[in-house]
Amino acid sequence: MIDLLRALQFADGQFPSGGFAFSWGVESLMADGHLIRADWPTFLAGQMEHRWAPHDRPLVAYAFQAAQDFQALMALDQLTNALAIITAAREGSLRAGAALLATHARLGTAGTAAYRALVTSGEAHGHLPVVTGLVMAGAGLDLPTSVAVSAHTTAQALGTAAVRLGLIGALDAQTALQTIQPRIAALIASPLPPLDDIGSFTPLTDIAMMRHPFQAQQLFSN
């Protein structure tokens, strides 16, 4: 029961993970007229299927498995950094990872203080998926639960951004999230891809994040 309670704590939108500052392209897509309320369920499903599942999911899982091996963690961090070719996405991942790592270091989660020292010294990057795997392992959760927390917080962050922007209502966000839960559960149970196959394909969202710095009004950092 304690594992379930802890997972609920970490997946809660009020947990100070730093994710509230990022829309991951939603703001620019909306501003440019490429994302409307009716599109939200399909958009969210696409982000989870083509970005979270082939990219974040394996990185979180491999980082979880390497939580006791900082050299392996740093190698995963380097891979994550190399895959983050969009500046706004890379900076968002680093900032969110730093916030999550700082919170868990203050909570005393195993391994976080030592890895945070490596990030602070510049020896490690501290990208969000890698930090997520590390802190979930340090908190004593099992692998499927840890990946589920990653999935929920990713989908929730996108939905929260859309609600704050006025694109959808709170019930729209929850309906879309509930609809994709069976697919997310199947993805969590599926085999991990090899490291060489990790990647994502969300070109419209990537372009939106590249355009974000040029938007006249900005509520979010990407």
C-alpha positions as CSV (number, residue, x, y, z in Angstrom):
1,M,0.0,0.0,0.0
2,I,2.8,2.4,0.8
3,D,4.1,2.0,-2.8
4,L,0.7,3.0,-4.2
5,L,0.5,6.0,-1.9
6,R,3.9,7.1,-2.9
7,A,3.2,6.8,-6.6
8,L,0.0,8.9,-6.1
9,Q,2.1,11.5,-4.4
10,F,4.6,11.7,-7.2
11,A,2.0,11.7,-9.9
12,D,0.0,14.4,-8.2
13,G,-0.2,17.7,-10.2
14,Q,0.7,19.6,-7.0
15,F,3.9,17.7,-6.5
16,P,6.7,20.3,-7.1
17,S,8.3,18.8,-10.1
18,G,8.6,22.0,-12.1
19,G,6.4,20.8,-15.0
20,F,3.9,23.6,-14.6
21,A,6.2,26.0,-16.5
22,F,6.2,24.0,-19.8
23,S,3.5,23.4,-22.5
24,W,5.8,21.3,-24.7
25,G,4.5,23.0,-27.9
26,V,0.8,23.3,-27.0
27,E,1.0,27.1,-26.6
28,S,2.5,27.8,-30.0
29,L,0.3,25.2,-31.7
30,M,-2.8,27.0,-30.3
31,A,-1.5,30.5,-31.1
32,D,-0.8,29.5,-34.7
33,G,-4.3,27.9,-35.1
34,H,-3.0,24.4,-35.5
35,L,-4.7,23.0,-32.3
36,I,-8.3,23.5,-31.3
37,R,-10.5,22.0,-28.6
38,A,-11.9,19.2,-30.9
39,D,-8.3,18.1,-31.7
40,W,-7.3,17.5,-28.1
41,P,-8.0,13.8,-27.6
42,T,-6.2,12.9,-30.9
43,F,-3.3,15.3,-30.1
44,L,-2.8,13.9,-26.6
45,A,-2.9,10.3,-27.9
46,G,-0.4,11.2,-30.6
47,Q,2.0,12.8,-28.1
48,M,1.9,9.7,-25.8
49,E,2.2,7.3,-28.7
50,H,4.9,9.0,-30.7
51,R,6.9,10.9,-28.1
52,W,6.4,9.5,-24.6
53,A,6.3,5.8,-25.6
54,P,9.4,5.6,-27.9
55,H,11.4,8.2,-26.1
56,D,10.6,9.0,-22.5
57,R,9.3,5.5,-21.6
58,P,12.5,3.6,-22.4
59,L,14.8,6.3,-21.0
60,V,12.9,6.3,-17.7
61,A,13.0,2.5,-17.6
62,Y,16.7,2.2,-18.4
63,A,17.5,4.9,-15.9
64,F,15.5,3.0,-13.3
65,Q,17.5,-0.1,-14.0
66,A,20.8,1.8,-13.8
67,A,19.9,3.7,-10.6
68,Q,22.9,2.2,-8.7
69,D,25.3,2.8,-11.6
70,F,26.0,6.5,-12.0
71,Q,28.3,5.9,-15.0
72,A,25.4,4.2,-16.8
73,L,23.1,7.0,-15.7
74,M,25.4,9.6,-17.1
75,A,25.6,7.7,-20.4
76,L,21.8,7.7,-20.6
77,D,21.9,11.4,-19.8
78,Q,24.3,12.0,-22.6
79,L,22.1,10.0,-25.0
80,T,19.1,12.0,-24.0
81,N,21.0,15.2,-24.6
82,A,22.0,14.1,-28.0
83,L,18.5,13.2,-28.9
84,A,17.1,16.6,-27.8
85,I,17.8,18.4,-31.0
86,I,15.1,21.1,-30.3
87,T,16.6,23.7,-28.1
88,A,13.3,24.5,-26.3
89,A,12.7,20.8,-25.6
90,R,16.2,20.2,-24.4
91,E,16.2,23.2,-22.1
92,G,12.7,22.2,-20.8
93,S,13.9,18.7,-20.1
94,L,17.0,20.0,-18.2
95,R,15.0,22.6,-16.2
96,A,12.3,20.1,-15.3
97,G,14.9,17.5,-14.4
98,A,16.7,19.9,-12.2
99,A,13.5,20.8,-10.4
100,L,12.5,17.2,-9.8
101,L,16.0,16.2,-8.7
102,A,16.1,19.2,-6.2
103,T,12.7,18.2,-4.7
104,H,13.7,14.6,-4.2
105,A,17.1,15.6,-2.8
106,R,15.3,17.7,-0.2
107,L,12.9,14.7,0.5
108,G,16.0,12.5,1.0
109,T,15.2,10.1,-1.8
110,A,18.1,7.7,-2.2
111,G,20.7,8.6,-4.8
112,T,19.4,12.0,-5.6
113,A,21.9,14.1,-3.6
114,A,24.9,12.4,-5.1
115,Y,23.5,12.6,-8.7
116,R,22.5,16.2,-8.1
117,A,26.1,17.0,-7.2
118,L,27.2,15.5,-10.6
119,V,24.6,17.7,-12.4
120,T,25.7,20.8,-10.5
121,S,29.4,20.1,-11.3
122,G,28.6,19.7,-15.0
123,E,29.5,16.0,-15.1
124,A,25.9,15.0,-15.8
125,H,23.1,16.7,-17.6
126,G,20.1,15.8,-15.4
127,H,17.5,15.4,-18.1
128,L,13.9,14.7,-17.0
129,P,13.5,11.1,-18.1
130,V,16.8,10.0,-16.6
131,V,16.1,11.8,-13.3
132,T,12.6,10.3,-13.2
133,G,14.0,6.8,-13.4
134,L,16.5,7.6,-10.8
135,V,14.1,9.1,-8.3
136,M,11.4,6.4,-8.7
137,A,14.0,3.7,-8.1
138,G,15.4,5.6,-5.1
139,A,11.8,6.0,-3.7
140,G,11.4,2.2,-3.8
141,L,8.8,1.9,-6.5
142,D,8.8,-1.0,-8.9
143,L,9.5,-0.5,-12.6
144,P,6.0,-0.7,-14.0
145,T,4.7,1.8,-11.4
146,S,7.6,4.1,-12.1
147,V,6.9,4.1,-15.8
148,A,3.2,4.7,-15.1
149,V,4.0,7.7,-13.0
150,S,6.0,9.1,-16.0
151,A,3.1,8.5,-18.3
152,H,0.6,10.1,-16.1
153,T,2.7,13.2,-15.3
154,T,3.5,13.7,-19.0
155,A,-0.2,13.5,-20.0
156,Q,-1.3,15.5,-17.1
157,A,1.3,18.3,-17.8
158,L,0.0,18.6,-21.4
159,G,-3.6,18.7,-20.2
160,T,-2.9,21.2,-17.5
161,A,-1.2,23.5,-20.1
162,A,-4.2,23.2,-22.4
163,V,-6.6,24.1,-19.6
164,R,-4.5,27.0,-18.4
165,L,-4.4,28.3,-22.0
166,G,-8.2,28.1,-22.3
167,L,-7.9,25.5,-25.1
168,I,-10.0,22.9,-23.3
169,G,-11.9,22.6,-20.0
170,A,-10.9,20.5,-17.0
171,L,-13.4,17.8,-17.9
172,D,-12.1,17.6,-21.5
173,A,-8.6,17.0,-20.1
174,Q,-9.8,14.2,-17.8
175,T,-11.9,12.6,-20.5
176,A,-9.0,12.5,-22.9
177,L,-6.7,11.1,-20.2
178,Q,-9.2,8.4,-19.3
179,T,-9.7,7.4,-23.0
180,I,-6.0,6.8,-23.6
181,Q,-5.3,4.9,-20.3
182,P,-5.8,1.4,-21.8
183,R,-3.3,2.2,-24.5
184,I,-0.8,3.6,-22.0
185,A,-1.2,0.5,-19.9
186,A,-0.4,-1.7,-22.9
187,L,2.6,0.4,-23.7
188,I,3.9,0.1,-20.2
189,A,3.7,-3.7,-20.5
190,S,5.4,-3.8,-23.9
191,P,9.1,-4.7,-24.3
192,L,11.6,-1.9,-24.2
193,P,13.3,-0.9,-27.5
194,P,17.1,-1.2,-27.7
195,L,19.0,2.0,-26.9
196,D,19.8,2.6,-30.6
197,D,16.0,2.6,-31.4
198,I,15.0,5.3,-28.9
199,G,13.6,8.4,-30.5
200,S,10.4,10.3,-31.2
201,F,8.4,11.6,-34.2
202,T,6.2,14.6,-33.4
203,P,7.3,17.1,-36.1
204,L,4.5,19.6,-35.7
205,T,5.1,19.9,-31.9
206,D,8.8,20.2,-32.5
207,I,8.3,23.0,-35.0
208,A,5.9,24.7,-32.5
209,M,8.5,24.6,-29.8
210,M,11.1,26.1,-32.2
211,R,8.6,28.9,-33.0
212,H,7.8,29.6,-29.4
213,P,10.5,32.2,-28.7
214,F,9.0,34.3,-31.5
215,Q,5.4,34.3,-30.1
216,A,4.2,37.8,-29.1
217,Q,2.8,36.5,-25.8
218,Q,4.2,33.6,-23.8
219,L,2.6,32.0,-20.7
220,F,4.9,29.0,-20.8
221,S,8.7,28.4,-21.4
222,N,8.2,26.2,-24.5
